[in-house]
Amino acid sequence: MGGSDAPTDFEQAAAFRATLRRFHRISEDAARRAGLTPRRHLLLLMIKGAPGGVERSTVSELCERLQLAQSTVTELVQRAEEAGLIRRAAARNDGRIAHLTLTPEGERRLTMVHDELRPEREALARILREVDTRGPTGA
């Protein structure tokens, strides 16, 4: 049962998970202060932070990144659009595809959350680097 001063794999995994959970809770609280649900915040973040710096996404891409069913993402997109946070534009090469981008209001609210979470993201990045140098955690 241990006895060594070095943290066990289970201790490292528990600390890692606790840190992730803390970040998740703080993120949810920051989103609510900006007038966003936690899922809406993630939706805006995934659109703004789309790969390649394009700052737009499709429902299919969001399903993959959010790990949610298409029906769930479609409803989330519709509600965010109704709230004036995102807009749709048909893809130039395929009218069946809609590119989603943030409206100025969506940008404003996302920036509020993003700025508030900067210290937390930096702390989480430090911990992740620590875990990476120690090896697998079994988290």
Buried (B, 14 or more C-beta within 10 A) or exposed (E): EEEEEEBEEEEBBBBBEEBBEEBEEBBBBBBEEBBBBBBBBBBBBBBBBBEEEEBBBBBEBBBEBBEBEEEEBBEBBEBBBEBEBBBBEEEEEEEEBBBBBBBEEBBEBBBBBBEBBEEBEEBBEEBEEEBEEEEEBEE
